[in-house]
Amino acid sequence: MKNLTYFTSECVSPGHPDKIADQISDAVLDACIKNDPAARVACEVFCTTGQVVVGGEITTTTYIDIQDIVRNKIDEIGYKQGMGFDSDCGVLNAIHSQSPDIAMGVDVGGAGDQGIMFGGAVKETPELMPLALVLAREIIVKLTRLTRSKELVWARPDAKSQVTLAYDENGKVVGVDTVVVSVQHNPDVTQEQIHKDVKELVIKPVLEAYNLNAEEVKNYHINPTGRFVIGGPHGDTGLTGRKIIVDTYGGFFRHGGGAFSGKDPSKVDRSAAYAARWVAKNIVAADLADKCEVQLSYAIGVVEPTSVKVETFETGKVDEIKLAEAVQNIFDLTPRGIERDLELRSGNFNYQDLAAFGHIGRTDLDLPWERVNKAEELKKYLNR
């Protein structure tokens, strides 16, 4: 078929070094919010062979045991002795309190920092997410479950996936071009066994769930280097906030550059990105566009967003300026409004669960920013 274009997204497992750091950062946040919903948290984690460093700024009225949080999370992820990294590692606590200069602006309801945030939705999957990202993520979810259940006895926690889709000249998906999976493994398993298990037990069921034929995939690259025994923080240093594209849309929509993990909801890097997804998903769910991207921007200490922009990529049924006007009238996009409407300090979900398999488009969790509870209101406003 001629005139094809290609788009690729990747995903990484909870055992990837950067994702270990993200999950520890968000486990610290969860521990703070559990007993002190008003806690201010900006927690960063660095992990390498035999060492985890936890730093940042935290102001809270509750006590959190950093050592316990780190060790429990590493055990949960699945790192054991003999892998070069496990819960017996050293843990360095380098946390101090938040700057009063920042707190001064946040205390009155302003944003915790300046910045731009994006959210999007597209009619490629039932959850209105880009298909390439969803497939890459579901491959990792399936692989992780089989690893933790010991069905794949040779598999270790660190893994990555990547999916390339082919699109026709009308922007419609016509098939899967390439699937890449790299999975850490025990030293005694053969590459032939890894290839067979990953293709038959992981990739094939995921593609079939989306009505795609695994036999029609043009290229498979499974552990393309031929060996992946040394992994996790022993093989590559991990750092909070280095997987922001994996956390969101796999590059299908733009990203403002701010990471999510370890930040309490006063940080609009996190909360406004969730809000932008909420807005975009409701626009697409209301059938006002087939593809939508929302940009929000904020100034530190300022309550209202400094801009709201809606882009529908020539798929919109309504003028984009009118859509932006409707959004500003229907959604409260102030930092405190977002915290309230998206239940970001309620404790109804754990942030560390988002750090493992993504913050956007999750169907396994009841996340407020994935609800389409404003779709009818948008349609009614625009049909006045």
C-alpha positions in Angstrom: 0.0 0.0 0.0 1.4 3.4 -1.0 1.4 6.7 0.8 1.7 5.2 4.3 2.9 7.2 7.2 4.2 5.7 10.5 3.9 6.5 14.1 5.6 4.9 17.1 5.1 4.9 20.9 6.9 3.1 23.6 6.2 2.0 27.2 8.4 0.7 30.0 7.7 -1.7 32.9 7.5 -0.9 36.6 11.0 -2.4 36.9 12.6 0.1 34.6 15.0 2.2 36.6 13.3 5.5 35.9 9.9 4.0 36.7 11.3 2.7 40.0 12.2 6.3 40.9 8.8 7.5 39.8 7.0 4.9 41.9 9.0 5.7 45.0 8.4 9.4 44.5 4.7 8.9 44.3 4.7 6.4 47.2 6.2 9.2 49.3 3.4 11.5 48.1 0.7 8.9 48.9 2.1 8.5 52.4 2.0 12.2 53.0 -1.5 12.8 51.6 -3.0 9.8 53.5 -2.7 11.5 56.8 -2.2 15.1 55.7 -4.2 16.0 52.6 -2.8 19.5 52.6 0.8 18.3 52.4 3.2 20.1 50.0 5.4 17.5 48.3 8.1 17.7 45.6 10.0 14.5 45.9 12.8 13.3 43.6 14.5 9.9 43.5 17.8 8.7 42.1 18.6 5.0 42.1 21.6 3.1 41.0 23.5 -0.1 42.0 22.9 -0.6 45.7 21.7 2.9 46.4 18.6 5.0 46.4 18.7 8.7 47.1 15.4 10.5 48.1 15.5 14.3 47.9 13.3 17.3 47.5 11.0 19.5 49.5 8.2 18.3 51.7 6.1 20.2 54.2 3.7 18.0 56.1 2.2 17.5 59.6 2.5 13.7 59.4 5.5 11.3 59.8 6.7 9.3 56.8 9.2 6.5 57.0 11.3 7.0 53.9 13.4 3.8 54.5 10.3 1.7 54.8 8.6 3.2 51.7 11.7 2.6 49.5 12.3 -1.0 50.6 8.6 -2.0 50.4 8.3 -0.6 46.9 11.4 -2.3 45.6 10.1 -5.7 47.0 6.7 -5.1 45.4 8.3 -4.4 42.0 10.2 -7.7 42.2 13.9 -7.1 42.6 15.6 -9.8 44.6 19.1 -10.6 45.8 21.4 -11.6 42.9 19.9 -9.0 40.5 22.4 -6.3 41.5 19.7 -4.2 43.1 17.3 -5.1 45.9 15.6 -3.8 49.0 18.7 -4.2 51.1 20.2 -1.2 49.2 21.4 1.9 50.9 18.8 4.6 51.3 19.9 8.3 51.7 17.2 10.8 52.8 17.9 14.3 51.6 14.5 16.0 52.1 13.9 19.5 53.5 10.9 21.8 53.7 9.3 23.8 50.9 10.5 27.3 50.2 8.3 29.9 52.0 8.6 32.1 48.8 6.7 29.4 46.8 4.2 28.7 49.6 3.2 32.4 49.8 1.7 32.1 46.3 0.2 28.7 46.7 -1.5 29.4 50.1 -3.8 31.9 48.4 -4.9 29.4 45.7 -2.3 30.3 43.0 -0.4 27.9 40.8 2.7 26.3 42.4 4.8 27.3 39.3 4.5 28.8 35.8 4.3 26.4 32.9 2.4 24.9 30.0 0.4 21.7 30.1 -1.2 19.6 27.3 -4.0 17.1 27.3 -5.5 15.2 24.4 -8.0 12.6 23.2 -8.6 10.8 19.9 -11.0 8.3 18.5 -8.6 5.5 18.0 -9.5 3.3 21.0 -12.6 3.0 23.3 -10.7 5.0 26.0 -10.1 7.8 23.4 -6.3 7.3 23.4 -3.7 6.9 20.7 -3.6 3.2 19.7 0.2 2.9 19.5 0.6 4.0 23.1 -2.3 1.7 24.3 -0.8 -1.3 22.6 2.7 -0.6 23.9 1.3 -0.2 27.4 -0.9 -3.3 27.3 2.1 -5.4 26.2 3.9 -4.2 29.3 0.9 -4.8 31.5 0.6 -8.3 30.2 4.3 -9.0 30.5 4.4 -7.7 34.1 1.5 -9.8 35.2 3.1 -13.0 33.7 6.4 -12.1 35.3 4.9 -11.5 38.8 2.7 -14.6 38.6 5.9 -16.7 37.6 4.2 -17.9 34.5 7.3 -16.5 32.7 9.8 -18.1 35.2 12.7 -16.7 33.3 11.6 -13.0 33.3 12.9 -10.3 35.5 11.3 -6.9 36.3 13.0 -4.6 33.8 11.3 -4.4 30.3 10.4 -2.0 27.4 8.0 -2.2 24.5 7.6 -0.2 21.3 4.8 -0.3 18.7 4.9 1.3 15.2 1.6 1.7 13.4 1.0 2.3 9.7 -1.5 5.0 8.7 -3.1 5.6 5.3 -3.4 9.0 3.6 -6.7 9.7 5.5 -5.0 9.2 8.9 -6.6 5.8 9.6 -4.7 2.9 11.1 -4.1 0.2 8.5 -1.9 -2.2 10.6 1.0 -2.8 12.9 4.3 -2.4 11.2 6.8 -3.2 14.0 6.7 -4.5 17.6 9.8 -4.2 19.8 10.0 -5.9 23.2 13.1 -6.1 25.4 12.8 -8.0 28.7 15.3 -8.7 31.4 15.8 -12.4 31.9 17.6 -15.1 33.9 21.0 -16.1 32.5 20.0 -19.7 31.8 17.1 -19.2 29.4 17.5 -19.4 25.7 16.7 -16.5 23.4 14.5 -18.9 21.4 12.4 -19.5 24.5 12.1 -15.8 25.1 11.0 -15.1 21.6 8.4 -17.8 21.6 7.0 -16.9 25.0 6.9 -13.1 24.4 5.3 -13.5 21.0 2.7 -16.1 21.9 1.9 -15.3 25.5 2.3 -11.5 25.5 2.1 -9.8 22.1 -0.4 -12.0 20.4 -3.2 -11.8 23.0 -2.8 -8.0 23.2 -3.1 -7.5 19.5 -6.0 -9.9 19.2 -7.9 -7.9 21.9 -7.7 -4.9 19.5 -8.7 -7.0 16.5 -5.2 -7.0 15.1 -3.5 -10.1 13.6 -0.1 -10.8 15.1 0.9 -12.8 12.0 0.5 -9.7 9.8 3.0 -7.7 11.8 5.9 -7.0 9.4 8.7 -6.8 12.0 9.4 -8.3 15.4 12.4 -7.3 17.4 12.4 -9.3 20.7 15.6 -8.7 22.8 17.3 -7.5 19.7 20.8 -7.3 21.4 20.5 -11.0 22.1 21.0 -10.7 25.9 19.4 -8.7 28.7 20.5 -10.1 32.1 21.8 -7.0 33.8 18.9 -4.6 34.2 17.2 -2.2 36.5 19.3 0.3 38.4 22.2 -2.0 38.3 22.4 -1.7 34.5 21.2 1.9 34.1 20.7 4.7 36.6 17.0 5.7 37.3 15.7 9.2 38.0 12.2 10.6 38.7 10.6 12.3 35.7 12.5 10.9 32.8 9.5 9.0 31.3 7.0 11.9 30.7 6.0 10.7 27.2 5.4 7.2 28.5 3.3 8.7 31.3 1.0 10.5 28.8 0.3 9.9 25.1 3.4 8.3 23.7 4.3 11.4 21.8 1.0 11.6 19.9 0.1 14.9 21.5 2.5 17.6 22.7 3.9 17.8 26.2 4.7 20.9 28.2 7.9 19.2 29.7 6.8 19.0 33.3 7.0 15.6 35.1 4.2 14.3 37.3 5.6 11.9 39.9 6.4 13.1 43.4 4.5 16.4 43.0 1.4 17.3 45.1 -1.6 18.7 43.2 -0.7 22.3 43.8 2.0 21.7 41.1 0.1 22.4 37.9 2.7 20.3 36.0 0.6 17.4 37.3 -2.9 18.7 38.1 -3.4 20.9 35.0 -2.2 18.1 32.7 -4.9 15.9 34.2 -7.4 18.7 33.7 -6.4 19.2 30.1 -7.0 15.5 29.5 -10.4 15.7 31.2 -11.3 18.7 29.0 -10.1 17.1 25.7 -11.7 13.7 26.5 -15.1 15.4 27.1 -14.9 17.3 23.9 -14.2 14.1 21.9 -16.8 12.1 23.9 -19.4 14.9 23.1 -18.6 14.2 19.4 -17.4 17.8 19.0 -14.2 16.6 17.4 -12.5 13.3 16.5 -9.1 14.5 17.8 -8.5 17.2 20.3 -5.6 18.8 22.1 -6.0 21.3 24.9 -3.2 23.6 26.1 -3.3 25.3 29.5 -0.8 27.8 30.9 -0.2 29.2 34.4 1.8 31.8 36.3 3.2 31.1 39.7 1.0 32.4 42.5 -1.8 33.4 39.9 -5.2 31.8 40.4 -6.6 31.8 36.8 -4.9 30.1 33.9 -3.1 32.6 31.7 -4.4 30.9 28.5 -6.7 28.1 27.3 -6.3 26.8 23.7 -8.3 24.1 22.0 -6.9 22.4 18.8 -9.1 19.9 16.8 -6.8 19.3 13.8 -9.5 20.0 11.3 -11.8 17.3 12.8 -13.9 19.7 14.9 -17.6 20.3 14.5 -17.4 23.6 16.3 -15.2 26.6 15.9 -12.1 26.3 18.1 -12.5 29.7 19.7 -16.1 28.8 20.7 -14.9 25.5 22.1 -12.3 27.4 24.2 -15.0 29.8 25.4 -17.2 26.8 26.4 -14.3 25.2 28.2 -13.6 28.3 30.3 -17.3 28.6 31.2 -17.9 24.9 32.1 -14.6 23.8 33.7 -13.0 25.4 36.8 -9.4 25.4 35.7 -8.0 27.2 38.8 -5.5 25.1 40.8 -7.9 24.7 43.7 -10.8 24.0 41.3 -8.9 21.2 39.6 -7.9 19.7 43.0 -11.5 19.7 44.1 -13.2 18.5 40.9 -10.6 15.8 40.1 -10.4 14.7 43.8 -6.6 15.0 43.8 -6.3 15.2 47.6 -9.1 12.7 48.4 -7.0 9.6 48.7 -9.5 7.8 46.4 -6.6 6.5 44.3 -2.9 6.0 44.8 -0.5 8.1 42.8 2.1 5.3 42.8 -0.3 3.2 40.7 -0.3 5.8 38.0 3.5 5.9 38.1 3.6 2.2 37.1 1.5 2.0 34.0 0.7 5.6 33.0 -1.4 8.5 34.2 -3.7 9.0 31.2 -6.3 6.7 29.6 -6.3 4.1 32.3 -9.3 1.8 32.2 -8.3 -0.3 35.3 -8.7 2.7 37.7 -11.6 5.0 38.3 -9.8 8.3 37.7 -11.8 11.5 37.7 -10.0 13.0 34.7 -11.1 10.0 32.6 -14.8 10.6 33.2 -16.9 12.2 30.5 -19.3 13.9 32.9 -19.1 17.3 31.1 -19.9 16.1 27.6 -23.6 16.9 27.7 -23.0 20.2 29.3 -20.6 21.1 26.6 -23.1 20.2 23.8 -25.8 22.1 25.6 -23.7 25.2 25.9 -22.6 25.2 22.3 -26.1 24.6 21.0 -27.6 27.6 22.8 
